[in-house]
Amino acid sequence: MSDQWQYHGEPLPTGGWKVPADEDAVTLPLPKAVPQPLPAPPDPRRSTYLPRIAQQSDDLRGDAVVQAAETRSDRLPIEESVTLRLPAVRPRSSTTVPPARNLRRDSRRGVVALARVLIILVLLVNLLGIGGLWALRANDVAHAALADLKFHLTRIEALGSSSGLLDPATLSVLQSEVTDAQADLQTLDNLIPFSGKLDVGGLGAYHRVLQLGSDALTGAQEGLAAASLLVPPLLGFVSTITHPAAPAAGAGSHLMTMQTVREAQRHMALAELAWNDVLADRKTISPADVRAIHNPQVTAALSTLDARAPSVTTAFSLASALLDWSPRLFGLTGPIHLLLFNMDSDELRATGGFLGNYADLTVTGGALTSGIHLHDIYTLDCPSTNNSFGCPSRPLPSEYSWFPLADGRFGVRDSNLNPDFPTSAGLAANLYQVESKTPVDGVIALTPDVVESILRALGSVVVKPFNVTVTADNLRSLIHYYHQNPQIGQQLGVSPSALGTTANKVFDVLASQAIFAKLGSMTPQQEGTLGKMLLGDLKTKDIQIFVSNTRVQNLLETIGVAGQVANYSDGDSEFVVDTNDGASYANADIHETLSDTVTLDAKGGASHTLVVTHGFAQVQHDYTVSNEYNDLARVIVPKSATHLRVSGPCTLVSTTEAYHLVMACHIALQRGAASTLSFSWYVPAVTTLRNGAPYRLLVQRQAGAKVAVQVRVTPPNGSTLTLGTGPGQVVAGHVEWSAKPLTMDTLLAMVIHR
């Protein structure tokens, strides 16, 4: 399938007693004594999977898996027999003696009947005896196995959440802990008579829970095997970023190869199949089983599994898609180009900030071969003069007719005016190809928060020859200062052309080089901490990614880390977006609050009254400040919304957003002043009239924005609200929630009680 840019979218046991030829003897099957726990043979009810990896030049499909399922055996193990000699039964004396042949026939019937009774009694005695001995021995074995299992699971949890998770040694220890935990589960399962098929006293329930745990650990083991294969080449790739002048593969690492990809795909396919077994196991565990086990830890574990199952399933799909795309992503099938933007949120644009710097990242053979070299965006858009006065003529797209700065010279720097990152990134990629003649396979955008987090984690850096110490707290201020004072770098003999940038941006390039040098000295522990931090930045939209691989892109949007304007279909939504169109650093001093009052009605609709306040603070900076803030404020609501109204000191602007309606107005605010705007709208049929109906409201966050939000939801007349799974608190029957500031998209969920 070709990859295209996507701008927007949407038996019963055998045997038994028998009467032998000697009618006075009965053969009784006697169960064997329970043996000491041994490694169990493969369970014939489990499936055997034979993964088959298809080879493709660009997109390896690892989901071609052949499953050969063995027939489940429901027979008990072969039982030994013991022959019990029963005394011959003679008929009592009677006044009437039947004929000889009838006497013998009745005698045989009596013997058989009595034998049946005695056999049942003997069987019960044996079972009770065996059960008692089993209970005495099993109690000690079970206690030991449970204690050992708890120890290993605690270790697994601690190692899995540690900052050193990406350390190959940690992965090896994790694999060992999982193996030991699997052995403990098998020991416990072996203690259950008849493998849980005698479903009395909760034995079957315990067996089903233990089987689920065993399948979960099998999946974890296969996932760890895949990770153990991938971590060394990933560390090798990271080394090419942090040590561009060093050999491509550092100690204990190597670069990605097709063989590594295929082996990792095989393990990941087995892990995903084991996860499917877990989901099937969960369906066999009934509420009655949970009550029979009566264990709070088991109950909590099952609840956690139920809550996380959808996200785990999606994570498996994403991992599979990334592995299938990895030959292209790591340049194993030829060079790949990724476009990196360093945004300036103090000049806020729709996707997080002005696209002031860019870098073309080239990946070949599993290594970043280009290094990371930031360039002033004007060297790309306006190569003849490196400033806005020499930009080539290009018409402004009609949907951005409200944007005054492009002035007929629309370029990559203006491409992120749409808050939907996939749309803006696709436009940036197209424009970049037009201007540079280089196609790209992905776009990455970072806000200053990412760099500031790195500085907080690793410490300050000194930028030479400026001899300035850069910290997380002064990074933006210093960058703005040196942007406005390019003569300082010139006096120090810094060559813009040698750095591939302009005189205004030499400090940016040298600061980035100092930070990358700091990254090169990280310990494994710091690498793990930084990796978790970067994953968190995806959730907050401080890192946004768009890729040309449709399968991967769709999954990124599914898990909510693609920076898209969500087309939320399970309830209500709102998204407030600000765009600084005055070419100033004013957003550093803007304090914005959103207050939305939502009133639900008896028809299942929601009326919104949203008050948006902008305050422009008087703040002294080392750099020159602007005294006017120009902003397009947009409120994006569901397409079904009606009765849209805007009031306040602003100029109404007509603009659009796919699958939504937009209320927009332009404000001009003087420093020291404040502005209050009011937006109102009605969304029909966002809930139902039944008792216990849910109401959900998705509040989206704009990347790079520092906004305080509060929401109050009032129920229909005669009704009350309780919290669902989302944040907030119930106050006198209504729900209130606030975030100061809003750091990520947040789903409010509540229940209506009539």
C-alpha positions in Angstrom: 0.0 0.0 0.0 1.5 3.3 -1.0 1.9 6.0 1.7 0.2 9.3 1.0 0.1 12.5 2.9 -3.1 12.8 4.8 -4.3 16.3 5.5 -7.4 15.5 7.4 -9.7 12.6 7.9 -12.0 10.4 9.5 -16.4 -34.7 27.7 -16.6 -36.7 30.5 -13.8 -38.7 32.1 -13.2 -42.0 30.4 -13.1 -45.3 32.3 -15.2 -46.1 35.4 -15.7 -49.2 37.4 -16.4 -52.4 35.6 -17.5 -56.0 36.5 -14.8 -58.5 35.4 -15.4 -62.0 34.4 -15.1 -62.9 38.1 -18.3 -61.4 39.3 -17.1 -61.3 42.9 -14.4 -58.8 41.9 -14.8 -55.2 41.0 -12.1 -53.0 39.4 -12.1 -49.4 40.7 -10.1 -46.6 39.1 -8.1 -45.0 41.9 -6.6 -41.4 41.2 -2.9 -41.1 41.6 -1.5 -39.3 44.6 -0.7 -35.6 43.7 3.0 -35.5 42.7 5.5 -32.8 43.7 5.3 -29.9 41.3 7.2 -30.5 38.1 7.5 -28.4 35.0 4.2 -28.9 33.3 4.1 -30.3 29.8 2.5 -28.0 27.2 -1.1 -27.5 27.8 -2.9 -29.1 24.8 -5.7 -26.5 25.0 -3.3 -23.8 24.1 -2.6 -22.9 20.5 0.7 -23.2 18.8 1.5 -20.2 16.7 3.9 -20.1 13.7 4.5 -16.5 12.7 5.5 -15.8 9.2 7.0 -12.4 8.3 6.4 -11.1 4.8 9.2 -9.1 3.3 8.4 -5.9 1.6 10.6 -3.1 0.4 9.1 -0.4 2.5 6.3 -1.6 4.8 7.0 -5.0 6.3 3.7 -6.6 7.3 4.3 -8.6 10.5 0.7 -9.4 11.0 0.7 -12.4 8.6 0.6 -15.1 11.2 -0.4 -18.7 10.7 -2.2 -20.2 13.7 -2.3 -24.0 14.0 -4.6 -24.7 16.9 -4.4 -28.2 18.4 -7.5 -30.0 19.5 -8.3 -29.5 23.1 -8.3 -32.6 25.1 -10.9 -32.8 27.9 -9.9 -36.2 29.1 -8.5 -36.8 32.5 -5.0 -38.4 32.9 -4.9 -42.2 32.6 -5.7 -43.7 35.9 -4.3 -46.7 37.7 -6.8 -49.4 38.7 -7.0 -51.4 42.0 -9.0 -54.6 42.3 -11.1 -54.9 45.4 -12.2 -58.4 46.4 -15.7 -58.4 47.7 -17.2 -61.3 49.6 -19.8 -63.4 47.8 -23.3 -62.3 48.6 -25.7 -65.1 49.5 -29.5 -64.7 49.6 -31.2 -64.7 53.0 -33.4 -67.6 53.9 -37.0 -67.3 52.6 -40.2 -69.2 52.8 -40.2 -69.1 49.1 -37.2 -70.3 47.2 -37.2 -69.3 43.5 -36.0 -71.6 40.8 -32.2 -72.1 40.6 -31.7 -70.0 37.5 -33.7 -67.1 38.9 -31.8 -67.2 42.2 -28.5 -67.0 40.4 -29.7 -64.1 38.2 -31.0 -62.2 41.2 -27.9 -63.0 43.1 -25.8 -61.5 40.3 -28.0 -58.4 40.4 -27.6 -58.0 44.1 -23.9 -58.4 43.9 -23.7 -55.7 41.3 -26.0 -53.4 43.2 -24.1 -53.8 46.4 -20.8 -53.5 44.6 -21.9 -50.2 43.2 -22.8 -48.9 46.6 -19.5 -50.1 48.1 -17.5 -48.7 45.2 -19.1 -45.3 45.7 -18.3 -45.4 49.4 -14.7 -46.5 48.8 -14.3 -43.8 46.1 -15.6 -41.1 48.4 -13.3 -42.3 51.2 -10.4 -42.3 48.9 -11.2 -38.8 47.5 -11.6 -37.4 51.0 -8.4 -39.0 52.1 -6.5 -37.7 49.0 -8.1 -34.3 49.4 -7.0 -34.1 53.0 -3.5 -35.1 52.2 -3.5 -32.8 49.2 -4.7 -29.9 51.4 -2.1 -30.5 54.1 0.7 -30.6 51.5 -0.7 -28.0 49.1 -1.1 -25.5 51.9 2.7 -25.4 52.5 3.6 -25.5 48.8 1.0 -22.8 47.9 2.1 -20.4 50.7 5.7 -20.7 49.4 4.7 -20.3 45.8 2.5 -17.3 46.5 5.2 -15.6 48.5 7.7 -16.1 45.8 5.2 -15.0 43.1 4.5 -11.8 45.0 8.2 -11.1 45.3 8.8 -11.5 41.6 5.7 -9.5 40.6 6.8 -6.6 42.9 10.3 -6.7 41.2 8.7 -6.7 37.8 6.6 -3.7 38.6 9.5 -1.8 40.1 11.8 -2.6 37.2 9.1 -1.8 34.6 8.6 1.7 36.1 12.3 2.4 36.6 14.1 5.1 34.7 16.7 2.4 33.6 14.1 0.4 31.6 16.0 1.0 28.4 19.2 -0.5 29.9 19.8 -4.0 28.3 20.9 -5.3 31.7 17.5 -4.2 33.2 15.7 -6.0 30.4 17.6 -9.1 31.1 16.8 -9.0 34.8 13.1 -8.4 33.9 13.1 -11.5 31.6 14.5 -13.6 34.5 11.9 -12.3 36.9 9.1 -13.0 34.5 10.4 -16.6 34.0 10.4 -17.2 37.8 6.9 -15.7 38.1 5.7 -18.1 35.4 7.2 -21.0 37.3 5.3 -20.0 40.4 2.0 -19.7 38.6 2.6 -23.2 37.2 3.3 -24.6 40.6 0.1 -23.1 42.0 -1.9 -24.4 39.0 -0.4 -27.9 39.5 -1.8 -28.0 43.0 -5.4 -27.8 41.7 -6.9 -31.3 41.4 -7.9 -32.5 37.9 -6.5 -29.2 36.4 -9.6 -27.3 37.6 -12.0 -29.5 35.7 -13.6 -30.5 39.0 -15.3 -27.1 39.3 -16.2 -27.1 43.0 -15.1 -25.0 45.9 -13.7 -22.3 43.5 -11.0 -24.7 42.1 -12.1 -24.0 38.5 -12.1 -20.3 39.1 -8.6 -20.4 40.5 -7.4 -22.4 37.5 -8.9 -19.9 35.1 -7.3 -16.9 36.9 -3.9 -18.6 37.0 -4.2 -19.4 33.3 -4.9 -15.7 32.5 -1.8 -14.8 34.6 0.3 -17.3 32.7 -0.8 -16.0 29.3 -0.1 -12.4 30.4 3.4 -13.3 31.5 4.0 -15.2 28.2 3.0 -12.1 26.4 5.3 -10.0 28.6 8.2 -12.4 28.0 7.8 -12.2 24.2 7.5 -8.4 24.4 10.7 -8.2 26.5 12.4 -10.5 23.9 11.5 -8.0 21.2 12.6 -5.1 23.3 15.9 -6.8 24.0 16.5 -7.0 20.3 15.5 -3.4 19.6 17.1 -1.5 22.4 20.8 -1.9 21.3 20.1 -0.6 17.8 17.9 2.2 19.2 20.7 3.2 21.6 23.0 3.1 18.5 20.6 5.4 16.7 20.4 7.8 19.7 24.2 7.8 19.8 24.3 9.1 16.3 22.2 12.1 17.6 24.2 12.8 20.7 27.6 11.9 19.4 27.5 12.9 15.7 31.3 12.8 15.4 31.8 9.4 17.1 31.5 6.0 15.6 27.9 5.2 14.7 27.5 2.3 17.3 28.7 2.8 20.8 29.7 0.2 23.4 27.0 -2.5 23.7 25.0 -1.2 20.8 24.7 -1.7 17.1 22.7 -0.2 14.2 19.4 -1.5 13.1 19.3 -4.3 10.5 16.6 -6.1 8.6 17.4 -9.3 10.5 16.8 -7.4 13.8 13.5 -6.1 12.5 12.3 -9.5 11.4 13.2 -11.2 14.7 11.5 -8.4 16.7 8.4 -8.8 14.5 8.3 -12.5 15.3 8.4 -11.9 19.1 5.9 -9.1 18.9 3.5 -11.2 16.9 3.7 -13.9 19.6 3.2 -11.3 22.3 0.1 -10.0 20.6 -1.3 -13.5 20.2 -0.6 -14.1 23.9 -2.5 -10.9 24.6 -5.4 -12.2 22.6 -5.3 -15.3 24.8 -5.5 -13.1 27.8 -8.6 -11.4 26.5 -10.2 -14.8 25.8 -9.2 -16.0 29.3 -10.9 -13.0 30.8 -14.2 -13.9 29.2 -14.1 -17.3 30.9 -13.9 -15.6 34.4 -17.4 -14.9 35.6 -18.6 -12.7 38.4 -19.4 -15.9 40.3 -15.7 -16.9 39.9 -14.6 -13.6 41.3 -16.9 -14.1 44.3 -15.7 -17.7 44.8 -12.1 -16.6 44.9 -12.9 -13.7 47.2 -9.5 -12.1 46.9 -9.2 -8.3 46.8 -6.0 -8.4 44.8 -7.5 -10.6 42.1 -10.6 -8.4 42.0 -8.4 -5.3 41.6 -6.2 -6.9 39.0 -9.2 -7.9 36.9 -10.6 -4.4 37.1 -7.3 -2.9 36.0 -7.2 -5.4 33.1 -10.7 -4.4 32.0 -9.9 -0.7 32.2 -6.6 -0.9 30.3 -7.4 -3.6 27.8 -8.4 -1.2 24.9 -5.3 0.9 25.3 -3.1 -2.2 25.5 -4.7 -3.6 22.3 -4.1 -0.2 20.6 -0.5 -0.2 21.8 0.1 -3.6 20.3 -1.3 -2.3 17.0 1.0 0.7 17.1 4.1 -1.3 18.0 3.3 -3.7 15.1 2.8 -0.8 12.7 6.0 0.9 13.7 8.0 -2.3 13.4 6.5 -2.9 9.9 7.5 0.7 8.9 10.9 0.6 10.7 12.9 -0.5 7.6 11.8 2.8 6.0 12.0 4.8 9.2 15.6 3.8 9.9 16.7 4.2 6.3 17.3 0.5 5.7 15.6 0.7 2.3 17.2 4.1 1.4 17.7 7.6 2.9 14.7 9.1 4.6 14.2 12.8 5.5 12.3 14.1 8.5 11.5 17.8 9.0 12.1 19.2 12.5 10.7 22.5 13.7 11.7 24.4 16.8 8.7 26.6 17.6 8.6 29.8 19.6 5.5 29.8 21.8 6.1 33.4 22.9 4.9 34.2 19.4 2.0 31.7 19.6 0.7 30.1 16.5 -2.1 27.6 16.1 0.0 24.4 16.5 2.2 25.8 19.3 4.4 28.7 18.1 6.1 30.4 15.2 8.2 28.1 13.1 11.4 30.0 13.6 14.0 27.3 13.1 14.1 24.0 11.2 16.4 21.1 10.6 16.4 18.5 7.8 17.1 15.1 9.5 18.5 12.4 7.2 18.5 8.8 8.4 20.4 6.1 6.5 21.3 2.6 7.5 19.9 2.9 11.0 21.8 6.1 11.8 21.2 9.8 11.8 23.7 10.7 9.2 22.9 14.4 8.9 23.3 15.5 12.5 20.9 18.1 13.9 21.7 21.5 12.5 19.1 24.3 13.1 18.6 26.8 10.4 16.7 30.1 10.4 13.4 29.5 8.6 14.1 32.6 6.4 17.1 30.8 4.9 14.6 28.4 3.4 11.7 30.7 2.7 13.6 33.7 1.5 17.1 32.5 0.4 18.1 35.6 -1.5 17.9 38.0 1.5 17.4 35.7 4.5 14.6 38.0 5.7 10.9 38.7 4.9 11.7 41.3 2.3 13.2 38.9 -0.1 10.6 36.1 0.0 9.3 34.9 -3.3 5.7 35.7 -4.2 3.2 33.0 -3.3 -0.6 33.6 -2.8 -2.2 33.2 0.6 -4.5 30.2 0.8 -8.1 31.4 0.9 -8.8 29.7 4.3 -6.1 31.9 5.8 -7.3 35.2 4.3 -7.5 36.6 7.8 -3.7 36.4 8.3 -2.1 39.7 7.5 1.6 38.9 7.8 2.0 36.6 4.8 1.2 39.5 2.4 1.4 37.5 -0.8 4.6 35.7 0.3 3.2 32.7 2.0 5.9 30.2 3.0 6.8 27.3 5.3 7.0 29.7 8.3 3.3 30.4 7.9 2.1 26.8 7.4 0.9 26.1 10.9 -2.1 28.4 11.0 -4.5 25.5 11.3 -4.7 24.0 14.8 -5.0 20.5 13.4 -1.4 19.4 13.4 -1.7 16.7 10.6 -3.2 19.4 8.3 -0.5 22.0 9.1 2.3 19.4 9.0 1.1 18.1 5.6 1.1 21.7 4.2 4.6 22.3 5.7 5.9 19.1 4.0 4.5 20.1 0.7 5.9 23.6 0.8 9.3 22.3 2.0 9.4 20.0 -1.0 8.6 22.9 -3.3 11.2 25.2 -1.8 14.0 22.6 -1.1 13.3 20.0 -3.8 13.5 17.3 -1.0 10.5 15.1 -0.1 10.1 14.3 3.6 8.5 11.3 5.3 7.6 13.0 8.6 7.3 16.3 10.4 8.2 16.8 14.1 7.5 20.0 16.0 8.8 21.0 19.5 7.7 23.7 21.9 10.3 25.4 24.1 8.9 23.4 27.0 10.7 20.3 25.7 14.1 22.1 25.7 13.4 23.6 29.1 12.6 20.1 30.5 15.9 18.8 29.2 17.7 21.6 30.9 15.9 20.9 34.2 16.8 17.2 34.0 20.5 17.6 32.9 21.4 21.0 34.2 22.5 24.3 32.7 24.8 24.7 29.7 27.3 27.4 28.8 27.1 28.9 25.3 30.4 29.9 23.8 31.8 32.3 22.7 29.0 34.3 24.3 30.0 32.8 27.7 26.4 32.8 28.8 24.9 30.2 31.1 21.5 29.0 29.8 19.0 27.5 32.2 15.4 26.4 31.9 14.3 29.7 33.4 16.2 32.1 31.1 16.3 30.2 27.8 13.5 32.1 26.1 14.6 35.5 27.3 18.2 35.0 26.1 17.1 33.7 22.7 14.8 36.8 22.2 17.6 39.1 23.3 20.2 37.7 20.9 17.6 37.6 18.1 17.2 41.4 18.5 21.0 42.0 18.9 22.8 40.2 16.1 25.7 42.6 16.3 26.9 40.8 19.5 27.6 37.6 17.6 29.3 39.5 14.8 31.6 41.3 17.2 32.5 37.9 18.7 33.5 36.6 15.2 30.7 34.1 14.9 30.1 33.2 11.3 26.4 32.7 10.4 27.2 31.0 7.1 29.5 28.5 8.8 26.6 27.6 11.1 24.1 27.5 8.2 21.8 30.2 9.7 21.4 34.0 9.9 23.1 36.5 12.2 19.9 36.7 14.2 19.9 33.0 15.0 23.5 32.1 15.7 22.8 32.0 19.4 20.0 29.4 18.8 22.4 27.2 16.9 25.2 27.4 19.4 22.8 26.8 22.3 21.4 23.7 20.6 25.0 22.4 20.1 25.7 22.9 23.8 22.5 21.0 24.8 23.3 18.1 22.4 26.7 17.9 23.9 25.1 17.6 27.3 22.9 14.9 26.0 26.0 13.0 24.9 27.1 12.6 28.5 23.9 11.1 29.9 24.0 8.1 32.2 21.6 5.1 31.5 19.5 6.4 34.3 19.2 9.8 32.8 18.4 8.3 29.4 15.5 6.5 30.9 14.3 9.6 32.7 14.5 11.6 29.5 12.7 8.9 27.5 9.8 9.0 29.9 9.7 12.8 29.8 9.6 12.8 26.0 6.7 10.3 26.0 4.9 12.7 28.4 5.6 15.6 26.0 3.6 13.7 23.4 0.5 13.8 25.6 0.9 17.5 26.3 1.5 18.2 22.6 4.8 19.8 23.3 6.1 17.2 20.8 3.9 16.6 17.8 4.6 14.1 15.1 3.1 13.6 11.6 4.3 10.7 9.3 3.6 9.8 5.8 2.8 6.2 6.7 -1.0 6.1 6.9 -1.2 3.1 9.2 1.1 4.7 11.8 -0.5 8.1 11.5 -4.0 6.7 12.0 -2.9 4.9 15.2 -1.2 8.1 16.5 -4.5 9.9 16.1 -6.3 7.0 17.7 -4.3 7.3 20.9 -4.5 11.1 20.9 -0.8 12.0 20.3 -1.0 13.4 16.8 -2.1 16.9 17.7 -5.3 16.7 15.8 -8.5 18.6 16.3 -10.5 15.7 17.7 -13.6 14.8 15.9 -15.2 13.5 19.2 -18.3 11.4 18.6 -19.1 10.2 22.1 -20.2 13.4 23.5 -19.4 17.2 23.6 -16.2 19.0 22.9 -14.6 22.5 22.8 -11.2 23.8 21.7 -10.0 27.4 22.2 -7.1 28.4 19.9 -5.1 31.7 19.9 -3.0 32.8 17.0 -0.6 35.7 17.5 -0.6 37.6 14.2 1.3 40.6 15.3 4.9 39.2 15.0 5.7 39.9 18.7 6.8 38.0 21.8 3.7 39.2 23.6 2.5 35.7 24.6 5.2 35.6 27.2 3.1 38.2 29.1 -0.4 37.1 28.2 -2.6 35.6 31.0 -5.6 33.8 29.7 -8.5 32.2 31.5 -11.4 30.2 30.1 -14.7 29.8 32.1 -17.4 27.6 30.6 -20.8 27.2 32.1 -22.6 24.2 30.7 -26.4 23.6 31.3 -27.9 20.3 30.3 -31.6 20.2 29.4 -34.4 17.7 29.4 -33.9 17.1 25.7 -30.4 15.8 26.1 -28.8 19.0 24.8 -26.0 21.2 26.3 -26.0 25.0 26.4 -22.5 26.6 26.7 -21.6 30.1 27.8 -17.8 30.5 27.6 -16.0 33.6 28.9 -12.5 34.1 27.6 -10.3 36.7 29.3 -6.9 37.9 28.0 -4.7 40.0 30.3 -1.6 41.7 28.9 0.8 42.1 31.9 3.3 44.9 32.4 6.6 43.0 32.6 10.2 44.2 32.2 12.4 42.1 29.9 16.0 42.3 28.7 14.8 42.3 25.2 12.6 44.9 23.5 8.9 44.2 24.1 5.8 45.0 22.1 3.1 47.1 23.7 0.3 45.7 21.6 -1.0 42.1 21.3 -2.8 41.1 18.1 -4.6 37.8 18.3 -7.2 35.7 16.4 -9.2 33.9 19.1 -11.1 30.8 17.9 -13.6 28.5 19.6 -14.0 25.2 17.8 -17.2 23.3 18.6 -19.0 20.2 17.3 -20.5 20.5 13.8 -24.0 19.9 15.2 -23.9 23.0 17.3 -26.5 25.8 16.8 -27.2 29.3 18.1 -23.6 30.4 17.9 -23.0 33.9 19.3 -19.9 36.0 20.0 -19.8 39.3 22.0 -17.1 41.5 23.3 -14.5 44.0 22.0 -13.4 42.1 18.9 -13.8 42.0 15.1 -15.6 38.9 13.9 -13.7 36.7 11.4 -15.0 33.9 9.2 -12.9 30.8 9.3 -13.4 27.0 9.1 -12.3 23.8 10.6 -13.1 20.4 9.1 -15.9 18.5 10.8 -16.5 21.4 13.2 -17.9 24.9 13.5 -15.8 27.8 14.4 -16.5 31.1 16.2 -13.6 33.5 15.7 -12.8 37.2 16.4 -9.7 39.3 16.3 -8.6 41.3 19.3 -6.0 44.1 19.6 -4.9 44.5 23.3 -2.7 47.2 24.8 -0.1 46.3 27.4 -1.5 46.6 30.9 -5.1 46.1 29.7 -7.5 43.1 29.6 -10.2 41.9 27.3 -13.2 39.7 28.0 -15.0 37.9 25.2 -18.2 35.8 25.5 -19.0 32.8 23.2 -22.2 30.8 23.5 -23.6 27.8 21.6 -26.0 24.9 22.0 -25.2 21.2 21.2 -28.2 19.0 20.8 -28.5 15.3 21.7 -25.1 14.9 23.5 -26.8 12.7 26.1 -30.1 10.8 26.6 -33.1 11.1 28.8 -32.7 7.9 30.7 -31.6 7.7 34.3 -27.9 7.0 34.6 -27.1 8.5 31.1 -23.6 9.8 30.7 -22.5 13.3 29.7 -18.9 13.7 28.4 -17.1 16.9 27.5 -13.6 16.8 25.8 -11.6 20.0 26.5 -8.7 20.2 24.2 -5.4 22.0 24.9 -3.5 24.2 22.4 0.2 23.3 22.2 2.4 26.0 23.7 -0.5 27.9 25.4 -0.6 28.7 29.1 -4.3 28.9 29.9 -6.3 28.4 33.1 -9.6 26.6 32.6 -12.6 26.0 34.7 -15.9 24.2 33.8 -19.2 24.0 35.6 -21.8 21.5 34.4 -25.4 21.9 35.7 -27.8 19.0 35.3 -31.4 19.2 33.9 -34.1 20.4 36.3 -34.9 17.8 38.9 -31.7 15.9 38.2 -28.3 15.6 39.8 -24.8 14.7 38.6 -22.2 12.3 39.9 -18.6 11.9 38.6 -17.8 9.2 36.1 -14.2 8.3 35.2 -13.0 11.8 34.6 -11.7 14.5 37.0 -13.7 17.1 38.9 -15.8 17.3 42.0 -19.5 17.3 42.7 -20.9 20.4 44.4 -24.6 20.5 45.3 -25.5 18.2 42.5 -23.5 19.8 39.7 -19.9 19.1 38.6 -17.0 21.5 38.7 -13.5 21.1 37.3 -10.5 23.4 36.9 -6.9 23.2 35.5 -4.3 25.9 36.1 -2.9 25.7 33.6 -4.4 23.1 31.2 -1.6 20.8 30.3 -3.3 18.2 28.1 -6.6 17.2 26.5 -9.0 16.3 29.3 -12.2 14.3 29.1 -14.8 15.2 31.7 -17.3 12.4 32.3 -20.3 12.4 34.6 -23.6 10.6 35.1 -27.1 12.1 35.2 -29.5 10.9 37.9 -33.1 11.7 37.3 
